[in-house]
Amino acid sequence: MELWQSLLVAFGGNAALLLVLGFLGRSLMSTVLAKDVEKFKAALQQAGVEHQIRFSKLHEKRAEVLAELYKLLVAAYWQVSEFTSPAQWGDPDRKEQYAAAINGVAAYFRFFDQHRIWLPPELCDPLEAFAKQLRTPAIHLGVYLRIERPTEKTLIEQGEVWDKAWQAVDDDIPKLRFAIEAEFRKLLGAGGAG
């Protein structure tokens, strides 16, 4: 055997052994990595399902809160509207109407304040403003209607306050209500400004 053949046999055997070991090592690493990738995919899928369930429950709870809040909003609006309306049928008990209006606004605002965590911040300001815009004309009118022996000047002021209260309830508050309704629809994914 010549020198080059001896070197080839000596180094070629080692090279072949290294080649085989390299191939086996690569196969082993591919198998381990494939298992890790599958575990990672399964974990991602599970996290995705958990996120979807949480999001679905959040959306469901938000929808429940919005439904109840809207019900109270409408009830408060109609109670204040009935109280401030210049067209009164029969001989209504103004004290009962006032109490119903104030209690309706309070029930709405109390529910809103207790559940505002479920609402986006940009919706909270108009909802709070709605309560204040409903309460203010009712209180102003209620103060004048509680005066037992009004003077002529007080009666004139009462008429002006009543007109302002009705104008707020008839003109201003519905605009805010429709803006809130549009935000509710967006939040629920039920279309834009309806």
Backbone bond lengths (Angstrom), bond angles and torsions (degrees), N, CA, C in turn:
res aa  C-N    CA-C-N  psi(-1)  N-CA   C-N-CA  omega(-1)  CA-C   N-CA-C  phi
1 M - - - 1.423 - - 1.511 110.18 -
2 E 1.167 112.32 134.43 1.450 117.61 -179.31 1.531 109.15 -82.90
3 L 1.284 113.80 171.51 1.453 120.40 -176.23 1.539 111.63 -63.13
4 W 1.265 115.07 -44.96 1.463 117.02 -177.27 1.515 110.43 -66.21
5 Q 1.332 119.54 -33.45 1.465 121.44 177.74 1.525 109.84 -69.42
6 S 1.328 116.64 -38.99 1.465 120.53 178.81 1.530 110.13 -64.03
7 L 1.325 115.69 -43.19 1.469 119.22 178.25 1.529 111.32 -64.54
8 L 1.311 115.21 -38.72 1.457 119.60 179.63 1.523 110.24 -64.27
9 V 1.316 116.68 -44.40 1.460 120.23 -179.93 1.528 109.29 -66.16
10 A 1.341 117.07 -44.75 1.461 120.63 -177.71 1.530 111.19 -65.32
11 F 1.309 116.50 -49.08 1.465 119.48 -178.18 1.526 112.39 -85.08
12 G 1.303 117.53 -29.64 1.464 121.32 -178.79 1.508 111.39 -66.32
13 G 1.326 117.37 -38.51 1.462 120.51 177.56 1.515 110.79 -63.89
14 N 1.335 115.67 -43.00 1.471 119.90 178.07 1.527 110.78 -66.13
15 A 1.318 115.05 -40.07 1.458 119.36 -179.95 1.519 110.11 -64.98
16 A 1.335 115.94 -42.08 1.464 119.24 179.05 1.523 110.18 -64.93
17 L 1.348 115.29 -41.56 1.457 119.75 177.72 1.528 110.57 -61.75
18 L 1.312 117.66 -44.02 1.468 121.84 177.48 1.531 111.07 -63.20
19 L 1.312 115.43 -38.88 1.458 119.59 179.06 1.526 110.55 -63.78
20 V 1.329 116.32 -44.28 1.474 120.98 179.44 1.520 109.75 -65.74
21 L 1.338 117.30 -44.82 1.465 120.94 178.49 1.534 110.93 -62.73
22 G 1.314 116.50 -40.29 1.472 120.25 177.23 1.518 111.65 -62.34
23 F 1.317 116.64 -43.15 1.459 121.11 178.88 1.526 111.16 -63.56
24 L 1.348 116.28 -44.90 1.470 120.70 178.67 1.532 110.68 -64.10
25 G 1.317 116.38 -42.34 1.466 120.56 178.43 1.525 111.53 -61.73
26 R 1.331 114.97 -42.70 1.467 119.09 178.67 1.518 111.26 -64.61
27 S 1.303 118.20 -41.39 1.466 122.34 178.33 1.522 110.57 -63.23
28 L 1.348 115.61 -43.23 1.462 120.00 178.95 1.530 111.04 -62.65
29 M 1.322 117.14 -44.41 1.473 121.26 178.52 1.526 111.55 -63.84
30 S 1.329 116.78 -39.84 1.471 120.18 178.18 1.516 110.55 -62.02
31 T 1.315 117.34 -41.34 1.467 121.71 179.77 1.527 110.29 -65.14
32 V 1.326 116.93 -46.44 1.469 121.11 179.87 1.529 110.05 -62.90
33 L 1.305 117.82 -45.54 1.467 121.24 179.74 1.526 111.60 -64.30
34 A 1.321 117.01 -38.60 1.463 120.32 178.95 1.525 110.28 -62.47
35 K 1.351 116.10 -41.60 1.469 119.74 177.94 1.527 110.48 -64.58
36 D 1.335 117.59 -42.17 1.465 121.40 178.18 1.522 111.33 -62.87
37 V 1.324 116.80 -40.84 1.468 120.89 178.87 1.523 109.80 -63.63
38 E 1.322 117.77 -41.79 1.472 120.98 179.03 1.524 110.81 -64.58
39 K 1.341 117.16 -41.76 1.471 120.69 177.17 1.529 110.15 -62.14
40 F 1.322 115.89 -42.62 1.465 120.77 179.58 1.526 111.22 -63.81
41 K 1.333 116.36 -42.03 1.471 120.26 177.91 1.517 110.42 -62.32
42 A 1.342 117.18 -43.32 1.466 120.85 179.51 1.524 110.85 -63.36
43 A 1.334 116.74 -41.81 1.463 120.55 178.70 1.526 110.89 -64.26
44 L 1.331 116.92 -40.74 1.468 120.59 177.80 1.525 111.30 -63.71
45 Q 1.330 115.93 -42.67 1.471 119.51 178.80 1.520 110.37 -62.12
46 Q 1.327 117.18 -43.48 1.455 120.96 -179.70 1.533 110.27 -63.91
47 A 1.311 116.44 -43.88 1.464 120.11 178.31 1.528 110.49 -62.50
48 G 1.329 116.71 -38.47 1.466 120.59 178.26 1.518 111.82 -64.23
49 V 1.317 116.73 -42.10 1.469 120.86 179.08 1.529 109.69 -66.05
50 E 1.342 116.90 -44.09 1.468 120.11 178.50 1.526 110.72 -61.01
51 H 1.318 117.02 -42.78 1.472 121.20 178.73 1.532 110.40 -62.80
52 Q 1.315 116.27 -42.68 1.462 120.17 -179.84 1.529 110.77 -63.67
53 I 1.331 117.03 -40.98 1.468 120.66 178.74 1.523 109.89 -64.81
54 R 1.347 116.58 -45.85 1.461 119.62 178.94 1.522 111.25 -61.03
55 F 1.329 117.33 -44.67 1.463 121.82 179.90 1.523 110.43 -63.41
56 S 1.311 116.84 -40.67 1.453 121.27 179.90 1.529 110.56 -64.31
57 K 1.337 116.98 -42.08 1.473 120.36 178.70 1.528 110.78 -67.99
58 L 1.325 116.70 -38.78 1.460 120.51 177.12 1.526 109.94 -61.91
59 H 1.310 116.59 -46.22 1.468 120.79 179.82 1.530 110.14 -63.30
60 E 1.327 116.89 -39.81 1.471 121.02 178.91 1.524 110.65 -63.86
61 K 1.332 117.34 -45.72 1.468 121.47 179.65 1.529 110.01 -64.24
62 R 1.318 116.02 -42.43 1.465 120.21 179.14 1.529 110.22 -61.36
63 A 1.324 117.06 -40.82 1.464 121.08 178.77 1.525 110.58 -64.26
64 E 1.334 117.20 -40.19 1.472 120.41 177.74 1.529 110.66 -63.48
65 V 1.323 116.43 -44.81 1.466 120.83 179.35 1.522 110.21 -62.33
66 L 1.333 117.16 -44.65 1.459 120.34 -179.78 1.521 111.58 -63.74
67 A 1.321 117.02 -39.40 1.469 120.24 179.93 1.529 110.61 -63.19
68 E 1.316 116.71 -47.39 1.470 120.11 179.90 1.524 111.17 -67.36
69 L 1.326 116.41 -40.74 1.463 120.60 179.40 1.524 110.51 -62.65
70 Y 1.319 116.56 -42.72 1.460 119.86 179.94 1.530 110.46 -65.60
71 K 1.321 116.69 -39.12 1.474 120.43 177.80 1.530 110.06 -59.84
72 L 1.326 116.88 -45.01 1.466 120.78 179.06 1.528 111.54 -68.99
73 L 1.322 117.14 -36.00 1.459 122.17 177.68 1.529 110.40 -61.03
74 V 1.326 116.30 -46.91 1.467 120.81 -179.30 1.529 110.68 -66.39
75 A 1.329 116.42 -42.54 1.471 119.78 179.47 1.530 110.14 -61.47
76 A 1.332 116.88 -45.06 1.471 120.26 179.38 1.527 110.62 -62.61
77 Y 1.338 115.67 -42.53 1.464 119.28 179.32 1.534 110.60 -59.04
78 W 1.332 117.69 -46.87 1.450 120.05 -177.55 1.525 112.50 -68.85
79 Q 1.317 117.35 -33.65 1.465 119.53 177.87 1.528 110.82 -67.72
80 V 1.325 116.78 -42.67 1.469 120.06 177.76 1.524 109.57 -68.72
81 S 1.317 116.87 -38.64 1.459 120.89 178.92 1.524 110.79 -61.92
82 E 1.310 115.84 -44.42 1.479 119.86 178.56 1.522 111.11 -62.83
83 F 1.323 116.37 -39.88 1.462 120.70 -179.09 1.528 112.35 -69.00
84 T 1.322 117.42 -39.92 1.474 120.16 -174.69 1.523 113.63 -91.09
85 S 1.310 117.08 -8.35 1.463 119.87 -177.19 1.526 111.48 -63.00
86 P 1.326 116.82 133.06 1.470 119.21 177.29 1.529 111.48 -73.53
87 A 1.316 116.88 -19.45 1.467 120.65 179.32 1.521 108.59 -94.23
88 Q 1.306 116.65 95.18 1.456 122.22 -179.95 1.531 108.60 -102.81
89 W 1.334 115.83 130.89 1.458 120.87 -179.97 1.519 109.65 -92.46
90 G 1.317 115.38 133.36 1.462 119.89 179.79 1.514 109.97 68.57
91 D 1.309 115.34 -145.60 1.456 121.32 179.57 1.528 108.16 -122.53
92 P 1.334 116.91 79.70 1.467 119.14 -175.44 1.527 111.50 -69.89
93 D 1.302 115.77 150.67 1.456 121.34 175.00 1.527 106.98 -79.93
94 R 1.312 116.05 104.95 1.468 121.62 -174.68 1.526 111.69 -64.83
95 K 1.343 117.29 -32.90 1.464 119.69 178.81 1.528 110.40 -67.04
96 E 1.330 116.39 -39.35 1.472 120.10 177.61 1.528 110.59 -66.83
97 Q 1.321 115.92 -41.23 1.465 119.50 178.09 1.526 110.85 -63.02
98 Y 1.324 116.18 -42.19 1.460 120.76 179.12 1.532 110.32 -62.33
99 A 1.329 115.88 -48.26 1.473 120.05 -179.98 1.527 110.74 -60.69
100 A 1.328 117.10 -42.49 1.470 120.73 179.38 1.527 110.56 -63.67
101 A 1.331 117.25 -41.61 1.471 121.09 -179.93 1.524 110.93 -64.58
102 I 1.313 116.75 -48.89 1.471 120.75 -179.05 1.527 110.44 -65.27
103 N 1.330 117.28 -41.51 1.469 120.43 178.64 1.528 111.54 -66.56
104 G 1.321 116.46 -36.48 1.461 120.16 177.76 1.523 111.95 -64.31
105 V 1.328 116.03 -44.18 1.468 120.67 177.89 1.535 109.63 -65.34
106 A 1.327 116.84 -40.98 1.468 120.46 179.78 1.531 110.92 -64.15
107 A 1.334 117.55 -42.43 1.469 120.86 179.06 1.524 110.31 -62.54
108 Y 1.316 116.03 -43.77 1.474 120.55 177.57 1.530 110.83 -60.51
109 F 1.329 115.90 -50.11 1.459 119.15 -175.69 1.525 111.53 -67.50
110 R 1.323 116.75 -38.26 1.464 120.42 178.48 1.531 110.45 -60.76
111 F 1.337 115.98 -47.34 1.471 120.05 179.15 1.529 110.20 -62.42
112 F 1.315 116.13 -44.83 1.466 120.42 179.07 1.522 110.61 -58.24
113 D 1.323 116.54 -48.41 1.462 120.59 -176.80 1.528 111.26 -64.14
114 Q 1.316 117.73 -36.42 1.462 121.50 -179.93 1.524 112.60 -73.94
115 H 1.330 117.59 -22.08 1.465 120.86 -175.00 1.527 113.41 -117.89
116 R 1.301 118.06 10.73 1.467 120.47 -176.68 1.526 112.06 -63.12
117 I 1.327 117.82 -19.64 1.464 121.40 178.28 1.528 111.30 -61.89
118 W 1.323 117.15 -25.07 1.464 121.57 -178.12 1.523 111.87 -86.06
119 L 1.317 116.83 -6.02 1.462 120.79 -174.33 1.521 111.23 -108.65
120 P 1.326 116.55 147.70 1.472 118.05 176.76 1.533 109.77 -69.05
121 P 1.325 116.68 146.84 1.469 120.42 -176.57 1.530 113.83 -55.49
122 E 1.334 117.61 -35.82 1.466 119.25 -177.88 1.523 112.83 -68.92
123 L 1.324 118.06 -14.50 1.461 121.62 177.30 1.526 111.09 -93.91
124 C 1.319 117.61 -23.28 1.470 121.05 -177.08 1.528 112.59 -65.34
125 D 1.322 117.50 -40.12 1.468 119.74 -178.93 1.528 112.33 -61.76
126 P 1.344 119.28 -48.80 1.474 117.73 178.04 1.529 113.05 -64.85
127 L 1.322 117.60 -32.41 1.462 119.63 178.92 1.527 111.19 -68.52
128 E 1.309 115.87 -38.38 1.464 120.03 176.96 1.533 109.98 -69.28
129 A 1.318 116.46 -41.29 1.467 120.56 178.43 1.527 110.41 -62.20
130 F 1.327 117.09 -36.49 1.460 120.89 178.92 1.522 110.18 -59.88
131 A 1.324 116.80 -45.87 1.468 120.48 179.85 1.519 110.63 -61.62
132 K 1.316 116.45 -43.51 1.468 119.83 -179.20 1.521 111.32 -67.47
133 Q 1.328 117.04 -39.43 1.470 119.50 -179.67 1.524 111.33 -70.21
134 L 1.317 117.78 -26.54 1.465 119.87 175.67 1.525 110.79 -77.69
135 R 1.314 115.39 -43.46 1.465 120.50 -174.61 1.519 111.98 -68.00
136 T 1.326 117.89 -41.40 1.463 121.54 -173.46 1.523 113.55 -58.44
137 P 1.351 119.82 -52.49 1.472 117.34 179.96 1.528 112.56 -65.87
138 A 1.321 117.09 -32.50 1.469 119.53 179.12 1.523 110.42 -66.00
139 I 1.317 116.78 -43.04 1.469 119.86 -179.91 1.523 110.56 -66.86
140 H 1.343 116.61 -45.48 1.469 118.81 -179.73 1.522 111.34 -58.68
141 L 1.310 116.54 -46.12 1.462 119.64 179.60 1.525 110.74 -68.09
142 G 1.329 116.55 -39.43 1.467 120.63 179.69 1.514 112.56 -59.86
143 V 1.332 116.70 -37.71 1.468 120.81 178.93 1.530 109.96 -61.68
144 Y 1.327 116.98 -44.72 1.465 120.06 -178.26 1.524 111.94 -71.08
145 L 1.296 117.50 -34.94 1.467 119.70 -178.62 1.526 112.48 -74.09
146 R 1.325 117.27 -16.61 1.462 120.56 179.54 1.527 112.11 -85.17
147 I 1.306 116.95 -9.88 1.477 119.65 178.71 1.524 107.52 -71.03
148 E 1.340 115.97 119.83 1.466 120.31 -173.35 1.524 113.23 -74.88
149 R 1.305 118.11 -39.21 1.465 120.69 179.69 1.526 108.95 -125.76
150 P 1.328 116.44 80.51 1.464 118.77 -176.96 1.531 111.81 -73.14
151 T 1.312 114.85 144.26 1.461 120.46 174.83 1.526 107.69 -82.06
152 E 1.324 115.83 174.56 1.456 119.31 178.70 1.532 110.40 -62.70
153 K 1.341 116.29 -40.50 1.464 120.97 178.24 1.533 110.14 -63.63
154 T 1.315 117.08 -41.57 1.469 121.26 179.47 1.520 110.32 -64.40
155 L 1.332 116.90 -39.21 1.472 120.15 178.53 1.535 111.15 -64.59
156 I 1.343 116.29 -38.18 1.468 120.02 177.31 1.531 109.74 -65.21
157 E 1.333 115.76 -45.93 1.468 119.98 177.79 1.535 110.93 -61.78
158 Q 1.328 115.24 -39.83 1.466 119.80 178.74 1.529 110.30 -60.80
159 G 1.330 116.17 -42.46 1.460 119.85 177.90 1.518 112.41 -62.16
160 E 1.350 115.42 -41.13 1.468 119.54 178.16 1.534 111.46 -65.39
161 V 1.317 116.22 -42.75 1.465 120.53 179.46 1.526 109.88 -65.36
162 W 1.339 115.47 -39.97 1.464 119.26 179.27 1.536 110.29 -62.73
163 D 1.345 115.29 -43.45 1.475 118.92 177.66 1.535 111.24 -60.93
164 K 1.333 116.90 -45.19 1.468 120.16 178.93 1.526 111.21 -63.41
165 A 1.316 115.79 -41.64 1.467 119.94 -179.90 1.523 109.80 -61.94
166 W 1.327 115.65 -46.79 1.463 118.66 -179.24 1.526 111.45 -65.56
167 Q 1.331 116.98 -39.98 1.463 120.33 179.02 1.527 109.96 -60.89
168 A 1.333 117.48 -42.76 1.473 120.83 178.67 1.523 110.40 -62.41
169 V 1.327 116.21 -44.44 1.466 120.36 -177.26 1.528 110.44 -71.91
170 D 1.307 117.04 -36.15 1.465 120.36 -175.74 1.528 113.53 -85.35
171 D 1.345 117.71 -31.40 1.476 120.74 -175.00 1.530 113.42 -109.96
172 D 1.335 116.20 -56.89 1.464 121.00 -170.48 1.534 113.01 -73.92
173 I 1.312 116.72 -48.20 1.465 120.71 -174.43 1.526 112.11 -64.94
174 P 1.336 120.78 -40.54 1.471 118.52 177.18 1.525 113.62 -59.01
175 K 1.340 117.66 -34.41 1.471 120.11 177.60 1.527 110.11 -62.12
176 L 1.313 115.69 -44.93 1.463 120.01 178.46 1.525 110.32 -66.01
177 R 1.309 116.53 -39.12 1.468 120.62 179.08 1.529 110.60 -61.76
178 F 1.315 117.82 -44.00 1.467 120.48 179.87 1.530 111.41 -65.84
179 A 1.334 116.91 -36.35 1.463 120.33 176.54 1.529 110.32 -64.38
180 I 1.329 116.33 -40.90 1.473 120.75 177.31 1.522 110.05 -64.72
181 E 1.319 117.27 -42.65 1.469 120.73 179.02 1.532 110.69 -60.13
182 A 1.323 116.75 -40.57 1.466 120.09 179.02 1.530 110.43 -63.62
183 E 1.328 116.56 -40.52 1.467 120.16 177.94 1.533 110.79 -66.13
184 F 1.328 117.37 -39.26 1.469 121.01 176.58 1.525 109.92 -59.15
185 R 1.324 115.88 -46.01 1.466 119.68 -178.37 1.526 111.30 -63.36
186 K 1.329 116.40 -40.80 1.463 119.21 177.70 1.524 110.52 -62.59
187 L 1.311 115.30 -44.58 1.454 121.02 -178.56 1.523 111.60 -62.19
188 L 1.301 116.23 -37.61 1.466 120.81 -179.67 1.531 112.56 -86.10
189 G 1.315 116.10 -6.13 1.467 119.52 179.78 1.509 112.05 74.82
190 A 1.320 117.11 27.70 1.457 121.35 -176.78 1.521 111.91 -102.95
191 G 1.300 118.35 28.20 1.472 120.82 178.73 1.495 112.14 102.17
192 G 1.289 115.87 171.41 1.465 123.15 -177.10 1.503 112.31 -79.71
193 A 1.284 115.40 -150.84 1.460 121.80 -179.35 1.506 109.49 -64.88
194 G 1.332 115.70 112.23 1.462 120.97 -173.53 1.422 114.90 -82.66
